[in-house]
Amino acid sequence: MFLHHSPFWLKAFFPGFVWHIPTREKQIFLTFDDGPIPDITESVLETLARYKAKATFFCIGNNVEKHPEIFQKLIDNQHSIGNHTFNHMNGWKTEDALYLDNIKQCEATLNVPTNLFRPPYGRIKKSQSRVVRKERKIIMWDVLSGDFSKEISQEICLEKSIQYARPGSIVLFHDSVKAAKNMQYALPRFLDHFSNLGFAFEAMAMK
């Protein structure tokens, strides 16, 4: 069970986190979690390129280590990079020292100057976030596509993503094996819909 749209009370409970980007412009901030993954991440890059769209990729350090050539493509295509821990750790289930070390391990593997961090599953303890926020922005989301869920169809994934997106929305997709079917259906149609409405798709500033 999950919410496609982050409600005001959730944002209010975590006021120091970034849930959307204030703007009066027709801009949407696409984000992708859990890559890089062969074929899947590359298909995302091809789709984004067709719409001249930029995005922010929250990468797992272990995947970057396994697939450095795909990670380099993200950089070469001028997308932004964010830290998603080295081993996709659930902060609620991890001791603070281990969690924070895993973030640093990912940072060393990425080897790019970024202060963007997204906690896997959106789960991070307040004690962890206090430390993380000293040097990084904790990026959450305004719209959760739900592409990872086996309980929703491709059509619902697209419908809900379109329904809740607005200027300044941070929209979360996944470039992962689990999410590939829904994501690869929804992403081009999402881009097409909002492109026709005059929206631009921007990457987040990494500093």
Residue pairs with C-beta under 8 A, 6 or more apart in sequence:
2 144
2 146
2 149
3 10
3 144
4 143
4 144
4 145
4 146
4 160
4 161
4 163
4 164
5 142
5 143
5 144
5 160
5 163
5 164
6 19
6 140
6 141
6 142
6 143
6 144
11 17
11 19
14 129
14 140
16 129
16 133
16 138
17 129
17 138
17 139
17 140
18 137
18 138
18 139
18 140
18 170
19 140
19 141
19 142
19 170
20 29
20 142
20 168
20 169
20 170
21 27
21 29
21 168
21 170
21 204
22 168
23 167
23 168
24 167
25 167
25 200
26 167
26 197
26 198
26 199
26 200
27 167
27 168
27 199
27 200
27 201
27 202
28 165
28 167
28 168
28 169
28 171
28 194
28 199
28 200
28 201
28 202
29 55
29 56
29 168
29 169
29 170
29 171
29 201
29 202
29 203
29 204
30 48
30 53
30 54
30 55
30 56
30 171
30 173
30 201
31 55
31 56
31 57
31 58
31 82
31 118
31 139
31 141
31 170
31 171
31 172
31 173
31 204
32 41
32 44
32 55
32 56
32 57
32 58
32 172
32 173
32 174
32 175
33 58
33 84
33 118
33 120
33 172
33 173
33 174
33 175
33 176
34 58
34 60
34 63
34 84
34 88
34 174
34 175
34 176
34 179
35 41
35 44
35 57
35 59
35 60
35 63
35 70
35 175
35 176
36 57
36 59
36 63
36 64
36 67
36 70
36 71
36 73
36 74
36 175
37 63
37 67
37 70
37 175
37 176
37 177
38 67
38 70
40 175
40 176
40 177
40 180
40 183
40 184
41 57
41 67
41 70
41 73
41 74
41 175
42 70
42 73
43 184
44 55
44 173
44 175
44 183
44 187
45 73
45 74
45 77
45 79
47 184
47 187
47 188
47 191
48 54
48 55
48 77
48 79
48 191
48 201
49 77
50 188
50 191
51 188
51 191
51 192
51 195
51 201
53 191
53 200
53 201
54 78
54 79
54 80
54 201
54 202
54 203
55 79
55 80
55 201
55 203
56 79
56 80
56 81
56 82
56 116
56 139
56 203
56 204
57 74
57 79
57 80
57 81
57 82
57 175
58 82
58 83
58 84
58 116
58 117
58 118
58 139
59 71
59 74
59 81
59 82
59 83
59 84
59 106
59 110
60 84
60 85
60 86
60 87
60 88
60 106
61 83
61 84
61 85
61 86
61 87
61 102
61 105
61 106
61 107
61 108
61 109
61 110
62 86
62 87
62 88
62 109
63 71
64 71
64 106
64 109
64 110
65 109
71 110
74 81
75 81
75 112
78 203
79 203
80 114
80 116
80 203
80 204
80 205
80 206
81 110
81 112
81 114
81 116
81 206
82 114
82 116
82 117
82 118
82 139
82 204
82 206
83 103
83 106
83 107
83 110
83 114
83 116
83 117
83 118
83 136
84 106
84 117
84 118
84 120
85 99
85 102
85 103
85 106
85 119
85 120
86 102
86 103
86 105
86 106
86 109
87 102
88 120
89 98
89 99
89 102
89 120
90 120
90 121
90 123
91 99
91 119
91 120
91 123
91 124
91 125
91 128
92 121
92 123
92 124
92 125
93 123
94 102
96 125
96 127
96 128
96 131
99 124
99 125
99 128
100 128
100 131
100 132
103 117
103 132
112 206
113 206
113 207
114 206
114 207
115 135
115 136
115 137
115 206
115 207
116 136
116 137
116 139
116 204
116 206
117 132
117 136
117 137
117 138
117 139
118 138
118 139
118 140
119 128
119 129
119 138
122 140
122 141
124 132
124 138
129 138
132 138
139 170
139 204
140 170
141 170
141 171
141 172
142 164
142 165
142 166
142 168
142 169
142 170
142 171
143 160
143 161
143 164
143 165
143 169
143 170
143 171
143 172
144 172
145 157
145 160
145 161
145 171
145 172
145 173
145 174
145 182
145 183
145 186
146 152
146 156
146 157
146 160
146 182
147 157
147 173
147 174
147 179
147 182
147 183
147 186
148 174
148 176
148 178
148 179
148 182
149 157
149 182
152 160
152 182
153 182
154 181
154 182
154 185
154 186
155 185
157 182
157 183
157 185
157 186
158 185
158 186
158 189
158 190
161 171
161 186
161 190
162 190
162 193
162 194
165 171
165 190
165 194
167 199
171 190
173 179
173 183
173 186
173 187
174 183
175 183
191 201
194 201
